[in-house]
Amino acid sequence: MRRRRFQKPKIKNVGGYWIAQFRDIDGTKRRTSLGPVSKVKKYDAEAKLAKILEPINTRLAEPSPDCTFGHFINQIYLPFYRRKWKPSTAESNEDRLRFHLTGPFEDRALRSFTRDDLQAVLDEKAAGGLSYSVVAHLRWDLRQIFRMAVSEGYLPRNPADLLFIPREAKRPNVPSMTFDQVRLFFSVLDIREKVIGGLAILAGMRPGEIFALRRSVLETSSADIVQRVYRGKLDTPKTFNSTRLAALGDGLSTWIAGWLEMLPDSRPEAWVFPSENGTPVLKDNCWRRRFAPRLKAVGLEWVNFQVMRRTHSCLMDETGADPQVRADQMGHSVDVNQNRYTKASLERRVNAVNVLEQRLGVM
């Protein structure tokens, strides 16, 4: 569906008269005389035309009741939010919208959606096996899309406001490693993989941040996180909090120094983990070739970068690190750190309930 553009006052001198051409609200072409050039100044004629166009332009500015879901997404929603999103965020969000929402509902009228219709979409996605995370993102998409539709006057209320994530949505089981498993993890790796794993487990860095490191950002006790690699492209860090100085322990710093001495390129701008082509090594290739076989041999095939980062948070918590320290080290808020990354070990919980029993004197 296409909406006609806002019309500006335009006039011409035709045979000594100011003549204006414009389209009426129904699209019909109109032509009118605004007076003789000898008696009416041009700006007065333009002002007269502006008054004629005012009610027409007001009607054109009103949201069309026939607006489709696809039109709203592609012509109104995405052009606005692209100005806010990072390129990596825009790419991910647009792929998700295109596949799950605009594809099936391209030509459906925006006003036709009800709360139950939208909840049924989420129910169907969850029943079809989509992960909890994807369904949660779709819920967020729908709420924001229809919130904007209300704000722009296309709808009187938001039918997505009360949507919930269905119970059937699969929640991921993301475990963390114990202290003994971490020791085993490092024992089977070569120096490069030890450093990569150390930056994830010991320093809490994201894989995109690790593979985007240059020599110039590494100090004896810290790494300056100023960029990341996302889908093979250099990008800024994921969030505002992600731009940070990540602390490096003495042991990890020793590993890093040993690895850097082995690299032929010592320029400040050189990659810490270069590929044969002189670009940052690809995470998936590195994992498939160097990590996966070694870890499978010792029963740690379930470990991935998400497990490694969660392990950092959990083990830091076990050692008594302050929540703010953990959050600042990992580059997110305390709330995210506590609720998404940190999980107390069974041993620690057993100790806690034993202390409770002792204090109560019930045993």
N, C-alpha and C positions, 0 to 999 in steps of 0.2 A: 504494500500500500504506500503511495506517495502523497506527501502533503505539499500543496503549493506554497511558494515562498512569499514572505512578507513583501508587499509592494511599496516602492518608494515613489514619491511625487516626481514625475517626469513629463515635461511639456515641450512642444515644438511650435515654432512660428510657421504657420501654414497659411499663406495668402493674406498675411496681415492680422491673423487671429491666433491667440494661444490655444492650441489643440492638445488635449490629453487623451491617451489610450490606456485602458486598464482592463482587468478582468473582474467581473462581479463575483459574488460569493459562490455561485454555482458554476463558475468557470467561463461564463459567456463574455465575449469581447465587447467592450464598451468604448465609445468615442464621444467626447463632449467638448464644447467650446467654452473657454474661460474668459472670453472678452477680447476686444480689439487691442492689438499691440500698442496703438497710438494712445490709448486711454488707461490701460491696465499694466502696471509694472510687473516684471517677471516674477519677483518674489511674492507679490500679492496673488498672482495666478497660481503659484506653487502652494501657497497657504490655502487657497480655495480648494485645490485638488486634494490636499492633505486632509481636509475636513470630509471630503467625499470618501476617501480611502479609509478613514479611521474606523468606522463600523465594520467595514469589510475585513481589515487587518485584525480587528479584535476577534471576529468570528474565526478567522484562519488560525489565530493563536490558540484557540480552545482545542483541547485534546479530542481527537476523533473517537467516537464511541465504537467505531469499527476497527480500531487499531488491533493488529494481530500480535501474538506473542513474539514471533520472529522479528517483526518490524521493530517492536519496542526494544528488544535485545540488541539488534544490530545497528539501529539508527539513533537510539537514545541512551540505553544503559551502557553498552560497551564504549562508545566514544567518550562518555564522561569518565568512567572508571579507569580507562587506559591512562588517563592523565595522573592517576594516583598510584597505580600498580607499578612495581618493578617489571622489567621485560620478562624475567623468569616467572613471576607471579601471573602476569597477563597470559603468557603462553599456556601455563598449567590450567588457569581458570577458563580460558576460552576453549581449550580442548575438552574439558569436562562439560561445559555448557553445550557445546556443539554435539557431543556424543549422546548425552543423557537427556537434554531438555529441548534445545532448539530443533534438533533433528525430528523427534516425534511430534512436537507441538508448533512447528513453524507457522502454519496457517490458521491456528486456532485463535479465536478472538480473546483478547486479554481479559475482557470483562466476563468471559464465560467460566473462568476458574472459580471453584468454591474451595472452602477449607478441606472438605472431604475428598475432592478431586486431587488436591495436592498431597494430602496425607496418603492417598492410595498410591501415588507415584513413589513415595518413599517406602511404603510397605512392599511394593512390587520389587523395588531395587534391592531391599534387604532380603526378601524371599529368594531372589535370583542369585544370591551368593556374594553380593558386593560387601566389602569390608565396612566395619563401623566407621572408619575414617572417611571413606568416600561418601557414605550416606550422610554423615554429619556435614560434610562440605556441601552436599546438594541441599540439605536443609538450610544451611547458611545462605547459599545462592538464592534460593526461592524467597526467603525472608527479605533479603536485601533488594531483590528485583521488584517485588510487589510493594515494598516500602517506598521505593522510588516512584513506582506507578501512582501511589496515593499522593506523594508529595507533588508530582507533576499534574495532578488533577485527572488522571485517567480512571481512577477508581475511588469510590467513597471510603473504603476501608481496606485493610490488608488481610486477605484470606490466608496468608502464610504465617501470620503472627503466632499462632498457637501450635504450629507443627512440632512433632516430637520424633526422636529417633526410635524406630521400632525395636522391640526386644530381640527380634530375629537377626538384627545386624550383627555380623561376626566381629566380636572384639578380639584384637590380636593378643596372642600370648607372647609377650616379649620378656623373657627371663633375663637375669643378669648372672655374671660369673662370681664365684666365691674367690677368696684369696688364693686357695690352692689351685683353682682352675686358671686363674690369671698367671700364676707361676708356671703352670704347665704350658699355657698359651705361649709365653715368651721363650720357653725352653726349646721349642721346635722350629723357631723362625730364624732366618738369616738377618744380618744387620739392617738392611733397608726395611724389611717388614717389621723388625723390632721397633724401629723408629716410628714407622707409620702407626703401628699398634700402640706404641707408647704415647703418641700425641693424642690418640683417641681415648685410651683407658686411663692414662696417668695425667693427661692435661685436659681431657674432656672436650676436645675439638671435634667439629663436624668433618666428614670426609671431604666435602668441597673446600673447606678451609685448609685442610692438610695438603691436598694436592695442588693448591694455588700458592703455596709458600715459595718465596724467593729468599736467597741468602741474606739480602739486605734487611729483612724484617725479623731476623733471628738474633737475639741477644743471649747472653749467658744464662739469664734466668727468666726470659720471657719471649713470646712470639707476638708480633704486632699483627693482629688480624684486620686487614684492610681490604681484602678481596676473597672471592671464592670461585671455584669452577662449577658451573651448573650445565649439565648436558653438553659438556665439551666446550662451553663458552665462558670466558671470564666475566664475572659479574661482581657487584658489590655484595657485602655480607647480607645474610638473610633478613635481619631486622636491625633496628637502631642499636639495640643492646649487643648485637653480634659483633659490632666494631669495638674491639677491646684489646687489651694486653692480656694474653693467656700466660699464666705463670708456668714455668718449667722447673721441675725438681732437679736436684744435682745429678741423680742417676741418669735421667732422661737427657740432660744436657751433655753428659759424657758420651752417650750413644750418638747424639746428633753430631757432636764434634768429630767423632770417629767416622761417621758416614760422610760428612762434608770433606774430610781429608781424602776420601776415596774418589771424589768427583773430579773430572778433568777441568770443568769450567768453574773458576773461582771468582768470576765477576759478581758484583753485588746484585745485578739483575738476573742472575742465573737461577733456574728452577732448582728447588731442593730435591724434587723427584722428577727428573726429566725422562722423557721417552727417547727412543732412537731418532725421532724426527725433530727433537729440540723443543717439543711442546710438553706441557705437564702430562705425566703418565695417566692413562685412563683408569679410573677406579675399578671398573668391572673387569677389565683385562688383568689388572694387578691381582685382584682378589681370586679370579678363576685360576690363574696360572701359579701364583705363589702362595696364597693363603690357604685356599680350600683343600688342596691335597694334604698339606701338613696337618691341618686341624682335623680333617677326617680320620687320619691315621691314629689320633689320640682321643677320638670320641668327642671332639668339639666342633663337629660339622654344623651345629645349630647356631654357632656364633656368627654375627655379622656386625656391620658398623653401628647399627642401632643398639645391639646388645652391648657393644663395647662402650658406647657413650652412656647408656643406662648404668653399666657397671661402674663407671667413674662416679656417677652421682651416688649410687648406693654404697659403695665402699668408702667414699668420702664421708657419708653420713655415719657409717659404722665407726669411723675413726673419730667422730665427734666434731667434724667441721661445721662451722656455723652455716645456716641456710643461705644467708646473704653471700657468704664467701663462695658457696657452691654455685649459686645463680650467676654471680659475676664472672666466675671462672668459665662457665659454660655458655654465657652470652644470652641469658633470658631472665625472666622475672622470678622472684621467689615462689610465687604461686604456681607457675609452670613447673619449676624444679620440684616442688613438694608433691604436686598432684599427678604429674605425668612421668617423672623420671625416678623419683626416690621411693624405694620399697624396703622396709625393714626385713632383715633376714629372720628365719624361723628361730635360730639360736638366740638372737637378740630379743625376740618376743617372748621366748620361754624364760629367759633371764628376767624380763620385766614382770611377767606374771608371778614368778617365784618371789620376787621382791615384794610384790603386792600381798601375796599370801603371808610372808614373813611379817610385814608391817601390821597386818590385821590379826596375826596370831591365830589363824583358823586351822593350822595343821600341827 
